[in-house]
Amino acid sequence: MSNNAIKHSSSWVNFSMGSFVVAASMMAGGIFFLEASFAAKGFYAMSALMLVHTSISVTKTLRDNEEAGKFINKVEDAKTEKLLMDINGTEKI
């Protein structure tokens, strides 16, 4: 069985991390310079942090489910292959 894991290039990883840093900085700056009360700024900051946290959690959960499905399929394929090998082995006798 081959490992079909997708390997991202370092350029893509750096671009993704850089994009996140820029977006987070822009949101923090926007909240900091917002002409609103301290309570409103706190609400927006908590909302932004919660949005980032839940986005990461949902992405990780979906990826984990996909990886688990791949593992289950590999186990099922191995069982099927063993069954076929057993059947083919007994027919040759």
Gaussian input, Z-matrix of N, CA and C with variables (Angstrom, degrees):
# hf/3-21g

backbone

0 1
 N
 C     1     B1
 C     2     B2     1     A1
 N     3     B3     2     A2     1     D1
 C     4     B4     3     A3     2     D2
 C     5     B5     4     A4     3     D3
 N     6     B6     5     A5     4     D4
 C     7     B7     6     A6     5     D5
 C     8     B8     7     A7     6     D6
 N     9     B9     8     A8     7     D7
 C    10    B10     9     A9     8     D8
 C    11    B11    10    A10     9     D9
 N    12    B12    11    A11    10    D10
 C    13    B13    12    A12    11    D11
 C    14    B14    13    A13    12    D12
 N    15    B15    14    A14    13    D13
 C    16    B16    15    A15    14    D14
 C    17    B17    16    A16    15    D15
 N    18    B18    17    A17    16    D16
 C    19    B19    18    A18    17    D17
 C    20    B20    19    A19    18    D18
 N    21    B21    20    A20    19    D19
 C    22    B22    21    A21    20    D20
 C    23    B23    22    A22    21    D21
 N    24    B24    23    A23    22    D22
 C    25    B25    24    A24    23    D23
 C    26    B26    25    A25    24    D24
 N    27    B27    26    A26    25    D25
 C    28    B28    27    A27    26    D26
 C    29    B29    28    A28    27    D27
 N    30    B30    29    A29    28    D28
 C    31    B31    30    A30    29    D29
 C    32    B32    31    A31    30    D30
 N    33    B33    32    A32    31    D31
 C    34    B34    33    A33    32    D32
 C    35    B35    34    A34    33    D33
 N    36    B36    35    A35    34    D34
 C    37    B37    36    A36    35    D35
 C    38    B38    37    A37    36    D36
 N    39    B39    38    A38    37    D37
 C    40    B40    39    A39    38    D38
 C    41    B41    40    A40    39    D39
 N    42    B42    41    A41    40    D40
 C    43    B43    42    A42    41    D41
 C    44    B44    43    A43    42    D42
 N    45    B45    44    A44    43    D43
 C    46    B46    45    A45    44    D44
 C    47    B47    46    A46    45    D45
 N    48    B48    47    A47    46    D46
 C    49    B49    48    A48    47    D47
 C    50    B50    49    A49    48    D48
 N    51    B51    50    A50    49    D49
 C    52    B52    51    A51    50    D50
 C    53    B53    52    A52    51    D51
 N    54    B54    53    A53    52    D52
 C    55    B55    54    A54    53    D53
 C    56    B56    55    A55    54    D54
 N    57    B57    56    A56    55    D55
 C    58    B58    57    A57    56    D56
 C    59    B59    58    A58    57    D57
 N    60    B60    59    A59    58    D58
 C    61    B61    60    A60    59    D59
 C    62    B62    61    A61    60    D60
 N    63    B63    62    A62    61    D61
 C    64    B64    63    A63    62    D62
 C    65    B65    64    A64    63    D63
 N    66    B66    65    A65    64    D64
 C    67    B67    66    A66    65    D65
 C    68    B68    67    A67    66    D66
 N    69    B69    68    A68    67    D67
 C    70    B70    69    A69    68    D68
 C    71    B71    70    A70    69    D69
 N    72    B72    71    A71    70    D70
 C    73    B73    72    A72    71    D71
 C    74    B74    73    A73    72    D72
 N    75    B75    74    A74    73    D73
 C    76    B76    75    A75    74    D74
 C    77    B77    76    A76    75    D75
 N    78    B78    77    A77    76    D76
 C    79    B79    78    A78    77    D77
 C    80    B80    79    A79    78    D78
 N    81    B81    80    A80    79    D79
 C    82    B82    81    A81    80    D80
 C    83    B83    82    A82    81    D81
 N    84    B84    83    A83    82    D82
 C    85    B85    84    A84    83    D83
 C    86    B86    85    A85    84    D84
 N    87    B87    86    A86    85    D85
 C    88    B88    87    A87    86    D86
 C    89    B89    88    A88    87    D87
 N    90    B90    89    A89    88    D88
 C    91    B91    90    A90    89    D89
 C    92    B92    91    A91    90    D90
 N    93    B93    92    A92    91    D91
 C    94    B94    93    A93    92    D92
 C    95    B95    94    A94    93    D93
 N    96    B96    95    A95    94    D94
 C    97    B97    96    A96    95    D95
 C    98    B98    97    A97    96    D96
 N    99    B99    98    A98    97    D97
 C   100   B100    99    A99    98    D98
 C   101   B101   100   A100    99    D99
 N   102   B102   101   A101   100   D100
 C   103   B103   102   A102   101   D101
 C   104   B104   103   A103   102   D102
 N   105   B105   104   A104   103   D103
 C   106   B106   105   A105   104   D104
 C   107   B107   106   A106   105   D105
 N   108   B108   107   A107   106   D106
 C   109   B109   108   A108   107   D107
 C   110   B110   109   A109   108   D108
 N   111   B111   110   A110   109   D109
 C   112   B112   111   A111   110   D110
 C   113   B113   112   A112   111   D111
 N   114   B114   113   A113   112   D112
 C   115   B115   114   A114   113   D113
 C   116   B116   115   A115   114   D114
 N   117   B117   116   A116   115   D115
 C   118   B118   117   A117   116   D116
 C   119   B119   118   A118   117   D117
 N   120   B120   119   A119   118   D118
 C   121   B121   120   A120   119   D119
 C   122   B122   121   A121   120   D120
 N   123   B123   122   A122   121   D121
 C   124   B124   123   A123   122   D122
 C   125   B125   124   A124   123   D123
 N   126   B126   125   A125   124   D124
 C   127   B127   126   A126   125   D125
 C   128   B128   127   A127   126   D126
 N   129   B129   128   A128   127   D127
 C   130   B130   129   A129   128   D128
 C   131   B131   130   A130   129   D129
 N   132   B132   131   A131   130   D130
 C   133   B133   132   A132   131   D131
 C   134   B134   133   A133   132   D132
 N   135   B135   134   A134   133   D133
 C   136   B136   135   A135   134   D134
 C   137   B137   136   A136   135   D135
 N   138   B138   137   A137   136   D136
 C   139   B139   138   A138   137   D137
 C   140   B140   139   A139   138   D138
 N   141   B141   140   A140   139   D139
 C   142   B142   141   A141   140   D140
 C   143   B143   142   A142   141   D141
 N   144   B144   143   A143   142   D142
 C   145   B145   144   A144   143   D143
 C   146   B146   145   A145   144   D144
 N   147   B147   146   A146   145   D145
 C   148   B148   147   A147   146   D146
 C   149   B149   148   A148   147   D147
 N   150   B150   149   A149   148   D148
 C   151   B151   150   A150   149   D149
 C   152   B152   151   A151   150   D150
 N   153   B153   152   A152   151   D151
 C   154   B154   153   A153   152   D152
 C   155   B155   154   A154   153   D153
 N   156   B156   155   A155   154   D154
 C   157   B157   156   A156   155   D155
 C   158   B158   157   A157   156   D156
 N   159   B159   158   A158   157   D157
 C   160   B160   159   A159   158   D158
 C   161   B161   160   A160   159   D159
 N   162   B162   161   A161   160   D160
 C   163   B163   162   A162   161   D161
 C   164   B164   163   A163   162   D162
 N   165   B165   164   A164   163   D163
 C   166   B166   165   A165   164   D164
 C   167   B167   166   A166   165   D165
 N   168   B168   167   A167   166   D166
 C   169   B169   168   A168   167   D167
 C   170   B170   169   A169   168   D168
 N   171   B171   170   A170   169   D169
 C   172   B172   171   A171   170   D170
 C   173   B173   172   A172   171   D171
 N   174   B174   173   A173   172   D172
 C   175   B175   174   A174   173   D173
 C   176   B176   175   A175   174   D174
 N   177   B177   176   A176   175   D175
 C   178   B178   177   A177   176   D176
 C   179   B179   178   A178   177   D177
 N   180   B180   179   A179   178   D178
 C   181   B181   180   A180   179   D179
 C   182   B182   181   A181   180   D180
 N   183   B183   182   A182   181   D181
 C   184   B184   183   A183   182   D182
 C   185   B185   184   A184   183   D183
 N   186   B186   185   A185   184   D184
 C   187   B187   186   A186   185   D185
 C   188   B188   187   A187   186   D186
 N   189   B189   188   A188   187   D187
 C   190   B190   189   A189   188   D188
 C   191   B191   190   A190   189   D189
 N   192   B192   191   A191   190   D190
 C   193   B193   192   A192   191   D191
 C   194   B194   193   A193   192   D192
 N   195   B195   194   A194   193   D193
 C   196   B196   195   A195   194   D194
 C   197   B197   196   A196   195   D195
 N   198   B198   197   A197   196   D196
 C   199   B199   198   A198   197   D197
 C   200   B200   199   A199   198   D198
 N   201   B201   200   A200   199   D199
 C   202   B202   201   A201   200   D200
 C   203   B203   202   A202   201   D201
 N   204   B204   203   A203   202   D202
 C   205   B205   204   A204   203   D203
 C   206   B206   205   A205   204   D204
 N   207   B207   206   A206   205   D205
 C   208   B208   207   A207   206   D206
 C   209   B209   208   A208   207   D207
 N   210   B210   209   A209   208   D208
 C   211   B211   210   A210   209   D209
 C   212   B212   211   A211   210   D210
 N   213   B213   212   A212   211   D211
 C   214   B214   213   A213   212   D212
 C   215   B215   214   A214   213   D213
 N   216   B216   215   A215   214   D214
 C   217   B217   216   A216   215   D215
 C   218   B218   217   A217   216   D216
 N   219   B219   218   A218   217   D217
 C   220   B220   219   A219   218   D218
 C   221   B221   220   A220   219   D219
 N   222   B222   221   A221   220   D220
 C   223   B223   222   A222   221   D221
 C   224   B224   223   A223   222   D222
 N   225   B225   224   A224   223   D223
 C   226   B226   225   A225   224   D224
 C   227   B227   226   A226   225   D225
 N   228   B228   227   A227   226   D226
 C   229   B229   228   A228   227   D227
 C   230   B230   229   A229   228   D228
 N   231   B231   230   A230   229   D229
 C   232   B232   231   A231   230   D230
 C   233   B233   232   A232   231   D231
 N   234   B234   233   A233   232   D232
 C   235   B235   234   A234   233   D233
 C   236   B236   235   A235   234   D234
 N   237   B237   236   A236   235   D235
 C   238   B238   237   A237   236   D236
 C   239   B239   238   A238   237   D237
 N   240   B240   239   A239   238   D238
 C   241   B241   240   A240   239   D239
 C   242   B242   241   A241   240   D240
 N   243   B243   242   A242   241   D241
 C   244   B244   243   A243   242   D242
 C   245   B245   244   A244   243   D243
 N   246   B246   245   A245   244   D244
 C   247   B247   246   A246   245   D245
 C   248   B248   247   A247   246   D246
 N   249   B249   248   A248   247   D247
 C   250   B250   249   A249   248   D248
 C   251   B251   250   A250   249   D249
 N   252   B252   251   A251   250   D250
 C   253   B253   252   A252   251   D251
 C   254   B254   253   A253   252   D252
 N   255   B255   254   A254   253   D253
 C   256   B256   255   A255   254   D254
 C   257   B257   256   A256   255   D255
 N   258   B258   257   A257   256   D256
 C   259   B259   258   A258   257   D257
 C   260   B260   259   A259   258   D258
 N   261   B261   260   A260   259   D259
 C   262   B262   261   A261   260   D260
 C   263   B263   262   A262   261   D261
 N   264   B264   263   A263   262   D262
 C   265   B265   264   A264   263   D263
 C   266   B266   265   A265   264   D264
 N   267   B267   266   A266   265   D265
 C   268   B268   267   A267   266   D266
 C   269   B269   268   A268   267   D267
 N   270   B270   269   A269   268   D268
 C   271   B271   270   A270   269   D269
 C   272   B272   271   A271   270   D270
 N   273   B273   272   A272   271   D271
 C   274   B274   273   A273   272   D272
 C   275   B275   274   A274   273   D273
 N   276   B276   275   A275   274   D274
 C   277   B277   276   A276   275   D275
 C   278   B278   277   A277   276   D276

   B1=1.4429
   B2=1.5129
   B3=1.3050
   B4=1.4580
   B5=1.5208
   B6=1.3063
   B7=1.4546
   B8=1.5260
   B9=1.3210
   B10=1.4585
   B11=1.5214
   B12=1.3145
   B13=1.4610
   B14=1.5257
   B15=1.3080
   B16=1.4576
   B17=1.5180
   B18=1.3172
   B19=1.4567
   B20=1.5242
   B21=1.3222
   B22=1.4577
   B23=1.5242
   B24=1.3130
   B25=1.4590
   B26=1.5251
   B27=1.3224
   B28=1.4690
   B29=1.5224
   B30=1.3231
   B31=1.4686
   B32=1.5244
   B33=1.3321
   B34=1.4615
   B35=1.5225
   B36=1.3259
   B37=1.4629
   B38=1.5269
   B39=1.3341
   B40=1.4684
   B41=1.5289
   B42=1.3305
   B43=1.4664
   B44=1.5257
   B45=1.3190
   B46=1.4706
   B47=1.5224
   B48=1.3278
   B49=1.4652
   B50=1.5286
   B51=1.3184
   B52=1.4650
   B53=1.5185
   B54=1.3330
   B55=1.4691
   B56=1.5170
   B57=1.3170
   B58=1.4636
   B59=1.5229
   B60=1.3278
   B61=1.4659
   B62=1.5287
   B63=1.3322
   B64=1.4691
   B65=1.5219
   B66=1.3430
   B67=1.4649
   B68=1.5245
   B69=1.3334
   B70=1.4650
   B71=1.5245
   B72=1.3227
   B73=1.4725
   B74=1.5248
   B75=1.3109
   B76=1.4646
   B77=1.5314
   B78=1.3320
   B79=1.4565
   B80=1.5262
   B81=1.3408
   B82=1.4646
   B83=1.5258
   B84=1.3351
   B85=1.4656
   B86=1.5176
   B87=1.3249
   B88=1.4661
   B89=1.5076
   B90=1.3162
   B91=1.4711
   B92=1.5264
   B93=1.3286
   B94=1.4699
   B95=1.5355
   B96=1.3354
   B97=1.4661
   B98=1.5260
   B99=1.3202
   B100=1.4435
   B101=1.5270
   B102=1.3126
   B103=1.4679
   B104=1.5215
   B105=1.3194
   B106=1.4614
   B107=1.5237
   B108=1.3183
   B109=1.4672
   B110=1.5294
   B111=1.3173
   B112=1.4648
   B113=1.5315
   B114=1.3272
   B115=1.4652
   B116=1.5285
   B117=1.3197
   B118=1.4667
   B119=1.5311
   B120=1.3286
   B121=1.4700
   B122=1.5246
   B123=1.3317
   B124=1.4600
   B125=1.5158
   B126=1.3364
   B127=1.4541
   B128=1.5246
   B129=1.3241
   B130=1.4748
   B131=1.5255
   B132=1.3153
   B133=1.4694
   B134=1.5301
   B135=1.3195
   B136=1.4656
   B137=1.5229
   B138=1.3244
   B139=1.4628
   B140=1.5260
   B141=1.3296
   B142=1.4666
   B143=1.5262
   B144=1.3370
   B145=1.4612
   B146=1.5292
   B147=1.3197
   B148=1.4644
   B149=1.5237
   B150=1.3198
   B151=1.4601
   B152=1.5268
   B153=1.3260
   B154=1.4648
   B155=1.5290
   B156=1.3265
   B157=1.4679
   B158=1.5243
   B159=1.3249
   B160=1.4552
   B161=1.5215
   B162=1.3138
   B163=1.4734
   B164=1.5218
   B165=1.3151
   B166=1.4625
   B167=1.5263
   B168=1.3259
   B169=1.4684
   B170=1.5232
   B171=1.3206
   B172=1.4658
   B173=1.5241
   B174=1.3231
   B175=1.4649
   B176=1.5217
   B177=1.3342
   B178=1.4608
   B179=1.5198
   B180=1.3247
   B181=1.4578
   B182=1.5195
   B183=1.3282
   B184=1.4600
   B185=1.5233
   B186=1.3141
   B187=1.4706
   B188=1.5281
   B189=1.3439
   B190=1.4653
   B191=1.5301
   B192=1.3349
   B193=1.4690
   B194=1.5182
   B195=1.3259
   B196=1.4643
   B197=1.5238
   B198=1.3267
   B199=1.4625
   B200=1.5310
   B201=1.3399
   B202=1.4610
   B203=1.5211
   B204=1.3353
   B205=1.4581
   B206=1.5135
   B207=1.3227
   B208=1.4585
   B209=1.5214
   B210=1.3322
   B211=1.4694
   B212=1.5213
   B213=1.3323
   B214=1.4639
   B215=1.5239
   B216=1.3374
   B217=1.4608
   B218=1.5244
   B219=1.3352
   B220=1.4644
   B221=1.5144
   B222=1.3334
   B223=1.4667
   B224=1.5249
   B225=1.3233
   B226=1.4618
   B227=1.5251
   B228=1.3336
   B229=1.4672
   B230=1.5232
   B231=1.3257
   B232=1.4645
   B233=1.5287
   B234=1.3409
   B235=1.4615
   B236=1.5266
   B237=1.3211
   B238=1.4633
   B239=1.5221
   B240=1.3311
   B241=1.4672
   B242=1.5255
   B243=1.3243
   B244=1.4726
   B245=1.5185
   B246=1.3165
   B247=1.4575
   B248=1.5241
   B249=1.3275
   B250=1.4614
   B251=1.5226
   B252=1.3252
   B253=1.4635
   B254=1.5225
   B255=1.3453
   B256=1.4646
   B257=1.5293
   B258=1.3251
   B259=1.4645
   B260=1.5327
   B261=1.3127
   B262=1.4650
   B263=1.5189
   B264=1.2935
   B265=1.4614
   B266=1.5182
   B267=1.3329
   B268=1.4621
   B269=1.5301
   B270=1.3142
   B271=1.4675
   B272=1.5238
   B273=1.3086
   B274=1.4541
   B275=1.5278
   B276=1.3118
   B277=1.4732
   B278=1.4936
   A1=109.74
   A2=115.87
   A3=119.79
   A4=110.56
   A5=115.55
   A6=121.82
   A7=108.02
   A8=116.86
   A9=121.67
   A10=112.47
   A11=117.92
   A12=121.00
   A13=110.17
   A14=114.95
   A15=120.76
   A16=108.54
   A17=116.75
   A18=121.74
   A19=108.06
   A20=115.75
   A21=120.23
   A22=109.85
   A23=115.36
   A24=119.34
   A25=109.51
   A26=115.65
   A27=119.45
   A28=110.68
   A29=117.23
   A30=120.22
   A31=110.44
   A32=116.75
   A33=120.38
   A34=111.04
   A35=117.33
   A36=121.16
   A37=109.95
   A38=117.19
   A39=121.22
   A40=110.99
   A41=116.94
   A42=120.83
   A43=110.47
   A44=116.98
   A45=121.20
   A46=111.21
   A47=116.29
   A48=119.89
   A49=110.66
   A50=116.79
   A51=120.88
   A52=111.94
   A53=116.56
   A54=120.31
   A55=110.95
   A56=116.37
   A57=119.83
   A58=110.74
   A59=117.09
   A60=121.34
   A61=110.49
   A62=116.77
   A63=120.67
   A64=110.56
   A65=117.37
   A66=120.74
   A67=111.35
   A68=117.02
   A69=120.26
   A70=110.97
   A71=116.85
   A72=120.83
   A73=111.09
   A74=116.41
   A75=119.83
   A76=111.17
   A77=116.80
   A78=119.32
   A79=110.61
   A80=117.39
   A81=120.27
   A82=110.75
   A83=116.59
   A84=119.74
   A85=112.31
   A86=115.82
   A87=119.66
   A88=111.91
   A89=116.90
   A90=120.31
   A91=110.17
   A92=117.15
   A93=120.90
   A94=110.97
   A95=116.83
   A96=120.34
   A97=113.38
   A98=118.28
   A99=122.57
   A100=109.88
   A101=115.35
   A102=119.16
   A103=107.99
   A104=114.57
   A105=121.08
   A106=108.13
   A107=115.31
   A108=119.80
   A109=109.81
   A110=114.27
   A111=120.23
   A112=110.67
   A113=116.92
   A114=121.20
   A115=110.61
   A116=117.52
   A117=121.01
   A118=110.36
   A119=116.32
   A120=120.08
   A121=110.38
   A122=116.78
   A123=120.65
   A124=111.78
   A125=116.19
   A126=120.00
   A127=110.40
   A128=117.33
   A129=120.31
   A130=111.50
   A131=117.09
   A132=120.13
   A133=110.70
   A134=117.73
   A135=120.42
   A136=111.33
   A137=116.50
   A138=120.16
   A139=111.34
   A140=116.23
   A141=120.14
   A142=110.93
   A143=117.46
   A144=120.82
   A145=111.44
   A146=116.67
   A147=120.10
   A148=110.66
   A149=118.14
   A150=121.27
   A151=110.91
   A152=116.94
   A153=120.52
   A154=109.99
   A155=117.10
   A156=121.46
   A157=111.20
   A158=117.89
   A159=119.94
   A160=111.55
   A161=118.15
   A162=120.19
   A163=110.36
   A164=116.54
   A165=120.79
   A166=110.20
   A167=117.76
   A168=121.30
   A169=111.46
   A170=117.56
   A171=120.72
   A172=110.24
   A173=116.89
   A174=120.25
   A175=111.06
   A176=117.22
   A177=121.20
   A178=110.73
   A179=117.81
   A180=121.25
   A181=111.21
   A182=116.94
   A183=120.13
   A184=111.24
   A185=116.39
   A186=119.70
   A187=111.08
   A188=116.98
   A189=120.58
   A190=110.80
   A191=117.01
   A192=120.10
   A193=111.07
   A194=117.07
   A195=121.26
   A196=110.71
   A197=117.06
   A198=121.18
   A199=110.96
   A200=117.31
   A201=120.66
   A202=110.02
   A203=116.77
   A204=120.68
   A205=111.60
   A206=116.91
   A207=120.51
   A208=110.72
   A209=117.27
   A210=121.42
   A211=110.45
   A212=115.93
   A213=119.87
   A214=109.82
   A215=117.16
   A216=120.18
   A217=111.11
   A218=117.47
   A219=120.36
   A220=110.59
   A221=117.13
   A222=120.86
   A223=109.56
   A224=116.49
   A225=120.27
   A226=111.12
   A227=116.87
   A228=120.64
   A229=110.92
   A230=116.91
   A231=120.73
   A232=110.42
   A233=116.97
   A234=120.46
   A235=110.56
   A236=116.15
   A237=120.50
   A238=110.72
   A239=115.94
   A240=119.85
   A241=110.76
   A242=117.38
   A243=120.67
   A244=110.25
   A245=117.46
   A246=121.50
   A247=110.64
   A248=116.70
   A249=120.63
   A250=111.44
   A251=116.89
   A252=120.07
   A253=110.46
   A254=116.84
   A255=121.12
   A256=111.03
   A257=116.19
   A258=120.63
   A259=109.58
   A260=117.11
   A261=120.78
   A262=111.14
   A263=118.43
   A264=122.73
   A265=111.92
   A266=117.67
   A267=120.11
   A268=111.81
   A269=117.79
   A270=120.61
   A271=111.37
   A272=118.41
   A273=121.59
   A274=111.94
   A275=117.33
   A276=120.11
   A277=111.98
   D1=136.96
   D2=-178.70
   D3=-96.60
   D4=152.51
   D5=178.06
   D6=-92.45
   D7=112.97
   D8=-176.77
   D9=-97.86
   D10=31.96
   D11=-179.43
   D12=-68.29
   D13=137.16
   D14=179.47
   D15=-84.18
   D16=125.86
   D17=177.89
   D18=-105.42
   D19=122.37
   D20=178.77
   D21=-86.72
   D22=145.94
   D23=178.17
   D24=-72.12
   D25=157.66
   D26=179.74
   D27=-65.08
   D28=-29.74
   D29=177.74
   D30=-63.32
   D31=-43.94
   D32=-179.99
   D33=-65.61
   D34=-42.07
   D35=179.09
   D36=-62.50
   D37=-44.96
   D38=178.86
   D39=-63.71
   D40=-41.31
   D41=177.95
   D42=-62.22
   D43=-44.25
   D44=-179.53
   D45=-63.53
   D46=-45.52
   D47=179.07
   D48=-64.89
   D49=-43.21
   D50=178.64
   D51=-61.89
   D52=-41.30
   D53=178.36
   D54=-62.56
   D55=-40.46
   D56=178.47
   D57=-63.83
   D58=-44.72
   D59=-179.18
   D60=-62.30
   D61=-44.25
   D62=179.46
   D63=-63.08
   D64=-46.06
   D65=-179.26
   D66=-63.69
   D67=-43.43
   D68=179.35
   D69=-64.87
   D70=-39.16
   D71=178.50
   D72=-65.75
   D73=-42.04
   D74=179.09
   D75=-64.75
   D76=-40.70
   D77=178.56
   D78=-66.72
   D79=-43.37
   D80=178.59
   D81=-61.89
   D82=-43.11
   D83=177.59
   D84=-63.46
   D85=-40.94
   D86=178.34
   D87=-62.37
   D88=-42.02
   D89=178.96
   D90=-68.79
   D91=-40.92
   D92=-178.33
   D93=-63.14
   D94=-43.41
   D95=-176.80
   D96=-89.39
   D97=3.99
   D98=178.75
   D99=-65.76
   D100=134.18
   D101=178.84
   D102=-87.15
   D103=81.93
   D104=-179.92
   D105=-149.73
   D106=171.96
   D107=-179.78
   D108=-68.81
   D109=162.50
   D110=178.80
   D111=-60.35
   D112=-36.55
   D113=179.38
   D114=-64.53
   D115=-42.00
   D116=179.34
   D117=-65.96
   D118=-42.03
   D119=177.56
   D120=-61.78
   D121=-41.02
   D122=177.98
   D123=-63.49
   D124=-40.36
   D125=177.95
   D126=-62.53
   D127=-46.51
   D128=179.56
   D129=-64.41
   D130=-38.29
   D131=179.04
   D132=-65.93
   D133=-44.77
   D134=177.27
   D135=-63.22
   D136=-39.88
   D137=178.18
   D138=-63.48
   D139=-41.50
   D140=179.24
   D141=-64.77
   D142=-44.31
   D143=178.27
   D144=-63.23
   D145=-41.48
   D146=178.93
   D147=-66.03
   D148=-38.05
   D149=178.55
   D150=-64.15
   D151=-43.65
   D152=177.79
   D153=-63.42
   D154=-45.73
   D155=-179.54
   D156=-60.37
   D157=-48.19
   D158=-177.86
   D159=-69.66
   D160=-32.43
   D161=176.38
   D162=-62.81
   D163=-44.43
   D164=178.57
   D165=-65.74
   D166=-42.27
   D167=-179.70
   D168=-63.38
   D169=-44.47
   D170=179.74
   D171=-64.66
   D172=-43.86
   D173=179.14
   D174=-60.73
   D175=-45.12
   D176=-179.95
   D177=-64.83
   D178=-41.66
   D179=-179.91
   D180=-63.14
   D181=-45.27
   D182=178.90
   D183=-63.02
   D184=-41.41
   D185=179.48
   D186=-66.96
   D187=-41.76
   D188=178.13
   D189=-61.55
   D190=-41.57
   D191=177.56
   D192=-62.48
   D193=-40.76
   D194=178.11
   D195=-64.10
   D196=-44.74
   D197=179.45
   D198=-64.68
   D199=-39.48
   D200=178.55
   D201=-64.01
   D202=-39.66
   D203=177.39
   D204=-62.63
   D205=-39.80
   D206=177.62
   D207=-64.21
   D208=-40.38
   D209=-179.91
   D210=-65.64
   D211=-44.83
   D212=179.39
   D213=-61.58
   D214=-41.17
   D215=178.23
   D216=-63.56
   D217=-37.93
   D218=178.59
   D219=-65.34
   D220=-40.64
   D221=178.73
   D222=-64.56
   D223=-44.75
   D224=179.13
   D225=-63.29
   D226=-40.93
   D227=177.58
   D228=-62.58
   D229=-40.48
   D230=179.92
   D231=-65.69
   D232=-41.06
   D233=177.88
   D234=-63.41
   D235=-43.56
   D236=179.30
   D237=-63.76
   D238=-43.31
   D239=179.42
   D240=-62.95
   D241=-41.00
   D242=178.45
   D243=-64.92
   D244=-42.44
   D245=178.48
   D246=-60.88
   D247=-44.54
   D248=178.91
   D249=-65.16
   D250=-38.80
   D251=177.71
   D252=-64.08
   D253=-41.12
   D254=177.98
   D255=-63.24
   D256=-42.96
   D257=-179.96
   D258=-66.00
   D259=-46.20
   D260=179.45
   D261=-64.25
   D262=-35.13
   D263=179.93
   D264=-68.50
   D265=-37.07
   D266=-178.65
   D267=-79.02
   D268=-26.99
   D269=-179.97
   D270=-72.41
   D271=-27.59
   D272=-176.89
   D273=-74.28
   D274=-17.94
   D275=-176.78
   D276=-72.77

